[in-house]
Amino acid sequence: MRNYTELSKEWRFVKTAASAIEAAESQAAEQISIPNTWNAIDGQDGGNDYYRGTCWYVRELTEEEMTPAEEGGSIYLEFDGVAMSCDVYLDGEKLTHHDGGYSLFRVNMNAYQGKAHTLALAVSNEDNGRVYPQKADFTFYGGIYRMVRLVKTPAVHFALGYMGTSGFRVTPQVDLEGGCAEVLVTAYVEGADGLDASVTFETDGQVRTAPVENGSATVSFILSPVHLWDGVKDPYLYEMKASLSSGDEIRTRYGCRKFEINGEGFFLNGKAYPLRGVSRHQDRKGLGNALTLKEHQEDMAFIREIGANTVRLAHYQHAQEFYDLCDENGIVAWAEIPYITQHMSGGLENTLSQMEELIVQNYNHPCIAVWGLSNEITAASPVNEELLNNHRMLNDLCHHIDPTRATTMANVFMLEIDSPILEIPDVNSYNLYFGWYLGELSQNDEFFDEYHAKYPERAIGFSEYGADANPAYHSSHPERSDYTEDYQALYHEHILKMIDERPYLWATHVWNLFDFAADGRDEGGKHGENQKGLVTFDRKYRKDAFYLYKAAWNKEDKFVHLCGKGYVNRAEDKTKIKVYSNLPAVDLYVDGALFAHQEGERIFTFEVAISGEHAIEARAVDAAGNEVKDSMKVVRVDQPDESYIYNNQAAKVINWFDAGELDPDAFSVQDTLGELRANPQAGAVVNAMMEKASASRGDVANAVKDNPALQRMMGKMTLISLLKQGGADEESIKSLNRILQGIKK
């Protein structure tokens, strides 16, 4: 029988050592348990100075642990995830090297059975030019951050040696018209050379036996009628069991479903099924990426609560526990490798190996619909033959290993829609941030309208969109760049409406469900965090925008939510009270008295006069007569509460004139960049200014200034909008405006 032993305890961590022997003998070793990362704190506190180097993990393997379960049996070390590269040593002897921080790998220990040994791992997250990721907007945690096991098997056993394989592949092919499915299953066997071995397969009460030939055995089953894996409505899972006469046995769950993607959208089991959901980074405040099943389950609970039916698992292979949770909950998943931001000439082999591991290890998961080739890879890399060839090789590899699934890419917003790289994957998606990093919200609408009009047969999705929000910041007049929870909510209100009006979008994924660590960031009142999440990094606070999506997607959990609970002190005579709900009518109470009744969909707004401290309550009743409610308080104050304002000059809102103070016959900072550049004199002024100032930050800081698509997008923006985004101070804007006002149109 197969036996698994988790090696979670009795590890020693050594930050620096010159060799495996020195690490094993170090007197400075720290006693730890697995999972572990050395960047749980410094990878989240900002400064872009978290430790990226080589650290050591040491553990003694006892004679008992290294004794096989039976005579002639095999022993493997199994690592679920070691970031980013590691060398494995036994008693100072190097056994193997692995590149890729997110996939499972194993080490054959048969030559070392029956004796005690000292295991040492040199683990590195150092900057290099061959292992992805290296340039991206998230922290690259180092460590043995997933579980380590000893796996003991009989001499003849299901394969463990190839790319972290599960041992077999299950391929359901659904016949929707016939109401049945053919399930092809292949098991791979090691140690059977020269032996008369066979595999017995069992599923759904059926049993088949096939001989092992050239290291594998294959059979097929007919399931009729077939119980479909039908997304969140009915994520039904079958189990496949394979066994050998040696006693080795493996099991996997699988689902029978049919995915189709075309220019009209996404289809599940022959029916339109628009994928509407979120993206997820795996890390958490104070833990980094060293998670347990508990944290994975909590994250899935948020996905179910918001009502999403899809998740983009960015930007790397996630833990097997999370793919399992997607299977169980009917969440359609986008799985991808960390080929991101900047192409590395020395990284071709690593992209291929990480993709092969991703597919081989996750092939049986019914939740996975697409394999992602790359993310925003043209943000800092030109579209040249080397880049195209890397993507062609990845695309071909995906289809060779897995002909049943489509490939996709997440493209950066400035990539031209006629770029040849878009012709490589089966389907595409774009990451757009109009209304946050640059441009106006309406440009998101315009982009997809233009794309769909030009390529109506192509499948196009919306793989990232979002706006940063710190729940401490609020405004009655929210604007882009103010980091308020209120602007984030307005942003998502627009985007959600835009998505609803374009059902052909095969998948849309909010960036991001959770705030996450990006140690190079220092903005929005926090250090080392990307704050685009709908939920805070510690998972303790759902931002208002979370409830907007819950109102749109979750039809079961009836609720009302008052927005702006943190915006207590308000310096205005009348204030807007906004409610999100998935019920069709809301009653608003002020100081215990009914203020107004309103019917609508998702968003309910009320204008309330305030003079002192007021208790606000929203109530609604579901079809069964059950009442739901939410409450908050507001206080009228004389002066704006400065604690609600992000006090960073780069994000201050500058409203120092109104249109009546401008000469309409002359240029001003209220004109668009395109309008200004169309005039030689005004264009010269603006171009000189643009040489000294950046109109971008954060994720798009490396955008190529001469990119024609980017220039076209910027041309639609007002100059004052660009200046605010770039952090220009008030006096500089006034000075520039005076110059432009001297140039007649």
N, C-alpha and C positions, 0 to 999 in steps of 0.2 A: 504493500500500500504506500501511497505517497504521503509524505509527512512534511509539514511546514513548522518552522520554529522562528518566531520573531526575535530579532536581536535588538531590542529597544533599550536595554539597560547596560550598565557597566562599560560605557565608552569614556575615553579620555580625549579631550580637545587640547591641541597644542597649536598656538598661533604661528610660531615660526620654528623651523628645524631644517637642518641642512640635508637630512636623509631620513629614511624610514627607521633606521637603527637609532638615530639621535632622537627622533620623535618618540619611539617606544621607551627610551630611557629618560625622557625629560622629567625633571623635577618640578617644572612649571605647569604641568598638565592640570586641566580643569575637568572634574568629573561631570559628565553630562549624560543625557538620554537622547534618543532619536525619536522624533524628528528634531533637527536643530539647524539654525542658520546663525552665522556670526554677524549678520547685518540687520538683526531685528530692531535695533535702536538706531545705529548710525546710518542705516539705509532709508530712514524715514524723517530725519531731523533737518534736512536741507543742507546746503553748502556744497553739494556734489562732491563730498569728500569721504564717502563711506569706503571702508577698507575693501580694496580689490587686490587680492594677492593669493598666495598658496598657504593653506592651513592644513593641519593634519588631524586625523581621527584614528584612534588606536583602540583595539579591543583584543582581549585574550580569547582564543577559541579553545575550549577544553577538549580533552581526549574523548569525552562522551559526546560532545557536540559534533566532533569530527568522525564519529563512528557511524557507518551507514546503517540504515534500518534493517538490512539483511545482507548476508554475504554476497559480494559481487555487485552490490547496489551502487548507485551514483549519488554524489553530493554536489549541489550547486549553491553558490552565494548569489542572492537575488537582491538587486538594488532598485527600488521604485523610482528614485530620482536623486541625483547628485549633481549639484550645480557648481560650475558649468562644465568643467573637465576634471577628470581624475585619473590617477595612477593607483593601481591596487597592488600592494606588496604583502608578501607572506614571509615572515622571518627575514626581512630585508631584501627578498628576491621579488623583482617586479613580475607580476603575473599578466597584467593587461592594462590597456589605456582606453578610456571612453570619452568622446566628445559629444556634448549635448546634455543640457541640464534638466531636461523635462521628460525623458523617456526611461523606461525600464531597461536594465541590462543585467546579464548574469555572467558568473565566472565558474568554470568547471573546476571542482576541487578534488577530483578523483585521485590525483597523484599524491594527495596529502592526507589521506584517510588514516584514522587510527592513532593520531598523535596530537598533542596540544601544540598550538601555533600562536604567533603574534601577528594579528592582522593590522595593517596600517594603510590608510588612504591619504594620498596627497591630493587635496581638492582645491581647485583654482577657479576664481572668477576674474582673473586678470584680463586687462585689455589686450586684444590680439587681433590679427587680421584673418582668422580662418574659422572661428567658431561663433555662430550667431546665438544671441543678439549681441551687438556691440554699440550701436547708436540707436537709441529709442527713448521715448518719454516714459520710462518706468525703471525702477531699481532692479539691478541684476544681482539678486541675493546669492551669496555663496553658502554652501553647506550640504550636509546629508539631510535633506529636509523632508524626505519621505521614508517609508519603512525599509528596513533591511531584514532579510530572512535567510535561513538555511533551508534548502529544499532537498529532501531525501527521497529517492525513487528506487524501484527495483532495477536490475540490470537492463531489462527491456522496458522502455518507458516512452511516454509521449515526449516529443521534442521540446527541449529547453534551450538549445544552443543557438538558434537563429533569430537575431534581431528582437529578442524578448518575446518570441512567439507564445501564444496561449496554447499551442499544440494542435489546434485545428481551426478550419474555416467553415463557416456555415453560410450558405448563400440561398436565401429564399427567392423564388421567382413566382410572383403572384399573377394569377389569371383572374382578373376581376369579373369578366363575363361568366366564367365557369365557376366562380366562387371557391376556387381551390388554389393551392400553391404546391410547386415542386421544390423540395428543399434538398440541395446538393451539399454534402458534407464530406470534407477531406480531413483526415487525421494524419499527422506526421509522427513517425516513430524512430527512435534512436536505439541502438544496441541489438537490432534484430537481424543484422547481416548474417546470411547463411542459415538462418533459423526459419522454421515453418510457423510464422506468426500471423495472427489475424486480429482484427479489431471488431468488437461488437458495439453497435450504435443503438441507442434507444431514445425515442421521442414520442410524445403523445400516444403512449401505449403501443407503439410499433417497435419492432426489433429487426435489425439487419446486421449481417456479418460479412466482412470483406477481408481478403488476404492482404498482407502487407507486401507491396511490390515496389522496389526501388525507394524504400523509405516512407511510403504513404499508403493509405487505404481510403477508398472512396465509395460512397453509396448515395442513393437518393431516396427520399420519402415523398409520398403524396399526402397532403393534408386536405381532406375534403369532407365536410366544408371547412374552410380555413377561418380561424378567428383572427381578424386583422389587428395589427398594431395601429391604432387610429388616433394618434396624437393625444392631447390632453383629455379628450372625451373617453377614450378607452385604450390605454397603453398596454394591451395584452401581450404577455411574454410567454413563450414556450421555453422548455429546457431541453438541451441536447446532452446526452451522456455518452462517453466513449470509454471502453474498458479493454484491457489486455489480459491474457491468461496469466501474466506475471503478477497481476494484482494492481497494476497502475490504473488509475481512473481519473478522468477529467470531466468537467461539466461547464457548460456555458448557457446563458440565456440568449434567446434571439427573438426577433419579431418579424412578422410577415407584413410588409407594407410596400407601396409603390410610390416613388417620388418622381415627379416630372416638373421641369422648369422650362418656360418659354417666354416669349414676348408678352404674353398675357398674364404671367405671374407664376405662382407656385401651386402645385396640385398634389394632394395627398390622397392616394387610393382613388384616383379618377375625379376628385372633386376639388374645386377651387379652395385653397387653404392659405390665404395670405399670411406669411410669417411676420409677426409683429412682436418684437421683444427687445432684449437688452444684451449688452456685452458684459463679460465678467473678467476681471483680473483676480487671481487666486489669493493675493496677500491680504493681510489684516493688521490693523494697528497693534503694535507691541509684540506681534508674533512673526511678522514677515510672511514668508511662504511656508513656514513649518507648521502645517495644519494637521488636525486629526479629523476623523469622520464626523465628529460633532460640528466642527466649523463648516464642513461641506454641506451637512444636512441643514444647518441654519441658513446658508446662502440659498439653497434650493427652496426653502420655505419663503424667502423673500420673492423669488421668481414666481412661485405659485400664488403668493398673495397679490402681486401686482397684476396677475392674469396673463402674463406673457405665454406664448406658445413656442418661442424659440430663444436660443441663447447663442451668442457668438463667443466661443471660448478663446479669448485673445491672450497673448499673441504667441502661443506655444501649446504643447501638449499638456493637458490638465491631468489631474490624478484620476486613476481608474475608478475610484469611488464616485467621482462626480459624473463621469460618463454613465455609470450604473444608475445614479439618481436621475439622470435625464431619461434613460430607458424606462425606468419605473414610473416617471411622472409624465411621460409623453411629450417631453420638450425636444423639439427638433434642433439639432446642434450643427454649428459650423465649426469644424476642427481645422487648425492650421499650425504651421511651423513658424519659428521666429526669424524668418527671412524678411527683414524690416528696415525701412528708412534709407539705408545706404548699402548698395551692393559692394561686396568685397571680392576682388579678383582671386584671392586665395580661399574663398569660402564655398566654391562649387561643390566639392566633395561633401562638405558638412550639410549643405541644403539637401542633397540627395539622401544622405544617411538618416538625417532627422525625419525626412518625409517617409522613407521606407519604414522606419521604426513606428512612426505615427500610424501608418495604415496597417501594418502587420499586427500591431498590438491592439488596434481598435476596430478591426474589420467586422467583428461580430455584433457590434453595438447598433441596434436598429435606429437609434436616435440620430446618428450622423447622416446628414444629407449631402454635404459637400466637403471637399478637401481644399483648404486655402493655400495657394501657392506663395503669396507674399502679402505684405501690408505696406502701403505708401512707399514702395521701393524706389519710386522716381522722385521722392522728395529731395534727395541729395545725390541722385545718380542720373546721368543722362540715359536716354533710351538709345543704346547702341547695340551692336551685334552681340557683344559679350553678355549684356543683360538679357537680351531676347533669347539667346541660346540657353542660358541658365534656366529661363522659364519654360522653354520648349522641352528641355530634358526633364524638368520636374513634372510637367504636364504629361509627357509620355510615360514617365515612371508611374504616375498615379493610375493611368488607364491600363498599364500593363499589369500592375498588382491588383487593381480593383476596377474592372470594366463596368461595375454596377452603379458607380456614383459619379457625379459631376465635379468638375474643378472650378474654382473661382479665384478672384483676387479682390482685395480692398485697395482701391486706387485713390491717390491723393488728389485733392480738389483741383489742382492746377494742371493735371494731366489732360492734354487735348483729347477730345472724344473720338478723334480719328487716328489716334496713336496705334501703331502696329502691335503694341504689346496687348491691346485689348482683344486682339484676334486669337490669342493663344488659349486662354481658358475657355471652358464651355459657357460660363456665365460670368457676369461682372457685377461689382458693386462700387460705389464711390463713397469716400469720406468727405463730407461737406461741412464747413463751419461758417457759412455766411450768416451774419448776424452775431457772431462772436469774435473770431479772430479778425475778420475783415468783411466788408460788404454789408448788404442789407438782407434781412430775412427773406424778402421776396425773391432774391437771387437763387435760393434753393428751389423754389417753384420753377423759375425760369430755366434752370439747369436741366431738370428732368423733362420739362416740356420740350426743350430743344433736342435732348438726346432721344427721346421716344419718337419725336417727329422724324428725325433723321434715320433712326434705326428701329422701326416698329417691330421687327422680328426678333431683335436681340432682347435677351433677359437682362434687366438692370435692377439693381437693388441699392439700398441706402445703408451702408455698413457702419458708418459712424456719424454722429451729430450730437452736439451738446454745448453747454455753457457752464462755466465754473460758478459755484455758489457757496459762500460761507454763511451758515445759518445765523451768524452774529450780525450780519449786515442787512439793512432794510431801507426802503425808500417808497414814498408815495408817488414818485416819478422815476421809476427805474429805467436805467439806460444800460446799453452794452458797456461792458468793462467795469461796472460798479460792484461786481461780485455779490450782489444781493440775491437772496432767495427769491425775491419778487421778480427780478429780471429773468432768472432761470425759468420761473413758472411761465412768464409771458412768452419767452423763447419757445418753450415746449408746446404751449397752446397753439402757436402759429404752425410749428412743424407737424404736430399731430393732425391738424386740419389739412395741411398740405398732403400728408400721407393718405388720409382718408379719401381725398379727392383723386388719388392716383393708385387704383387697385392693381395696376400692372406691376408695381414694385414687388418683386418676388420675395424680398425680405428686407426688413428694416430693423436696425439694432441701435438703441440708445447707447451713447457713450457717456457714461458708463453706469451700471447699476450701483456700484460702490465707488467712493473715493479710493484712491490707491496711491502708493508711494512712487514719487518721481523725485529723487533726492536733489536733482538739479534745479527744481522749481523753488521760487521764493516770491509768492504773490498771493493776493487775496487774503492777507492776514495770517497765512500759515506757511510754514517752512517744510519743503520736501513732500508736498502733496499735490496731486492733480485732483481738483475739487469738482469735477463734472459729474460726480456720482449723484444718483437720486437718493442715496443713503450714505451717511457718513462712514468714514474709514473704520470706525469701531463698531459699526452696525447698530448704534444706539439711537439714531435719529433719522427718521424718514423726512426728507425735505418735501416742501409743498408739491413739487412737480411729480413726486412719486404717486401722490394721490390723484393727480390728473390722469395718469396712465391707468391707475387702478379703476378710476371711474369709467374709462373707455374700454378696458379689457376684462375686468373681473365682474361678471354679471351675477355671481352667487353671493359674495360676501357684501351685503348691503351696508352702506355707511354714508355719513356726511363728514366732511373735513373742513374746518375753518382755516383759511390760509393766513399767514402772518402772525402766528401766535407769539413769536418773539418780538414783534413790532408793537410794543406796548405804548411807549411814549410817542404821541403824535402831535405835531405843532400845526394843526389845521382845524378849522371850524367844522368842516365836513370831511369824513373819511370814507374810503371805499372798503367795504367788507366783502370778501370773496369766499365762496363756498364751492368745493368740488364734491360731487356725489354721483353715484350710479342709480339714484332714484329720480323719478321724473318731476318731483315737486319738493320744495324746501320752504320751511317757515323760519323766519329770523326773529328772535326775541331780543329785546334790549331792556336791560334792567328788569327782567321778568315779565314784560308786557310784549304781546305780539306786535312786531314792527311792520312786517310785510310777508306776504305769501308770493312765491314765484314758481312758475313752471318752466321747465326747460330741459336741457341735456348737458350733463357734465359740469358746466360752469354757471354759477349763479352769482350775480353781483348786486350789491345794495349800497346806496349812499346814505350814510348815517351822520346826523349832526351830533357833535360831542362837545361837552362843556366841562366835564370833570372826569371822574373815574366811572367806567361803565362796564357792566357784565353783558357779554354777547353770547348768545346761544343759538345754534342751528339745530333744527329738528326735521326729521322726515319719517314717513311711515311706509313700510313695504306692503306688498299685496296681501300678506297674511295678517296685517294689523300690528306688526311689531314696530316699535318706535326706536329710531337710532338718533343720537345727538352728539354734539361736540360743543365745547365752550372755550372762551378766552376772555381777556379783559383788555380794554384800551383806556389810556389816560390822556386827557388834553393837557399839553404843556405849552409854555410860552415860546420856548426856543427849541430848534431841532436838537435831538439827542445825538451828540457827536459820536457816541459809541456805536451807532448804527452805520457810520460812514467809513468806508475803507479809505484810510488816510494815507494814500500813496499818490504822489503827484502824477504818476503814469496813468492813473485811473480816475483822477478827479474829473467830475463833470464841469465843463466850463460853459456857462450860459451867461455871457456878459453883454449880449446885445440881442435885440429882436429885429425882425425883418424891416421894421419901420425906420431903423437907424442907418440902413444901408442905401447907397445910391443904386437903384435897380438897373441903371444904364452902364454901370461899371462892374468889373469882376469883384468877387469877394471869396472868402473862405467857404461860403455857402454853395458855391458852384462845384460841379463834379470835376474830378481830375481830368476826365476826357474833354470836358468843355474848356477847361483852362489850357490844356495842351494843344487844342485846336487853334488857339491864338498864339502867334509866334512870340509876342512880347510876354504875355501871361505864362506861356509854356516855358519860356526861358527862366522866369522867376521860380516856377514850381520845380523844374528839373534841377536847378541849382540847390533848392531846398532839399529835394529828395536824395541828393548825393550825401547829405549830412545827417539825414534822419531815417530811421527804419520804420516802416509801416506794419511790421509784424513782430511777433514775439512767441515764446513758448514753442508749441509743436511745429510752427511754420517758420521758425527763425532762420532756417537754412534754405528757404525757398529761393530759387534762382531769379534775380531781379529782372533778367531779360526774357523770362518765360512769357511767350505771347498770350497764353491763356490767363496767366496771373495778371498781366498788364491790362487785359480786356476787362477782367473782373474789377480791378482797382479803378479803372476808368469810369465805372458807374457809381463810385462812391464820392460823397462830398469831401472836399479837402479838410473841412473841420473834423469830419468823422475820422479820416486817416490820421490827422494830427493828434486827436484825443487818443486813438489807439496806439500811436507811437510814443505817447507820453510828453508831448510838447507842453511847455508851461504857458500860462495865460498871457504873459507879456510878449512872448514870441509869436503867439497867434495874433495878438493885436497888431504887432508890428508888420507881420506878413499881410494882414488884412488891409492895413493902410496903404501898402504898396499896390496891392491888387485894385483897391478902390481908385487908384490913379490911372488905371488902364481902362479905357472905354471899350465896350463890347462892339 
